[in-house]
Amino acid sequence: MEGQIGVLYQEGKQIGGVFDWQYSIALEPMPKKNWTDWKAGSPNITALSYWLLRKPDSPIFQADLFQFIRGHLALVDSSIVEIKFPDFTLNKKLLGPVKMIWTKSLSF
């Protein structure tokens, strides 16, 4: 799944966001006696760029991810993620990529 924008929150306040994100889930093998079952692994989320409004208090964020659907932004996922930003320059679009380590879904 791909989307255009994501908003990052800490303690209920917007701290920044991401642009051009991609969300993918790989299948992981689970060997059984005579065959292999497959299960969904943890999501892999990356963004091509980001911005910060203030320096984060921790690397843990609520990430709300949006897609343009029929000309409108639609929320498609809300998760808790861990991000280690390479640069903390404020109020400027910064190039990534930025990897978001998925921790927990808030969507389900």
N, C-alpha and C positions, 0 to 999 in steps of 0.2 A: 504494500500500500504506500502511496506517496501523497504528500500534501504540501501546501504552500507556506503555512505559518504555524508556529507553536508559541504558546505563552508560558513562561516559567514563573512559578509562585514560591514564596517562602513565607510561612506564617500568615497565609491568606492575602499577602500583598504581592503585586506584580514586581518582579525583580529584573526581568528581561524577556528574551524570547529567541526563537530560532526561525530561520528561513529554509525552505526547500528541504524538508525532512523525508526520510524513507524508513519504513517500518517493515521488517521481514521476520519470519519465523521459520526456522529450519526443523526438519524432522530428525529425531535422534533414535538410533536403533536400541531395542531392548531385547537381547537374546533370550529365547525360551528353549525348552528341551530340544525340539526338532525344527524350529523355525525362528524367525525374528519378527517381533512386533515393533511398531513404530509409535512414538509419541511426539507431541509438539514440544520443542525446546523453548528456552526463554527468548523473548523478542530481542531483535537487534535493531536499535534505532540510531540513525545518524542524521546530521543536518549539515548543509554546505556552509552556512554562516550563522552568526548570532549577534545579539546586542545585549548590553547590560545597562540597567538604569542606576544600580548601586552595587557595591561589592557584596557578594553572597556571604551569609553567615556560616554556611556549611556547603558541602557538595551535594546535598539532598534537596530535590525540588519536586513540586507537583508540576507536571507538564501536560497542558491541554493542547492537543494537536488538531488542526483544522484543515479541511480541504475545501476548494471551490467546487460547489455542486450547483449546477444551473444558475450560475452567476451570484451565488450567495456563499458566504463562509459557513461551513457546518462543522460542529464538533464531532470528531470521529473516534477520539480516544482521550482518556484522562488517566494518567499513571504517575506513580512515584518513581523517580529516576535519580541516578547518581551521575553527575557530570564533573569532570576535571577540566576546567577551561584553561587553554594555553595562555590567554591574555585577559587582563581585567580592565582594559581601557573602557571608560564609561561613555555612554551616549554616542556611540559610533558603531556602524555595521562592521563586524570583524569576520574575516574569512576563516573557515574551518578546514577540514571537516571536524565536527564535534561528535563524539560518540556518547550516547546516553545509555547507561547501564540500567536496564529495567529491573525494578525491585518488586512492584506490586501494582495491579490494575485497580483503578477506582471506577472503571466503566461497568464492571459486572458485579 
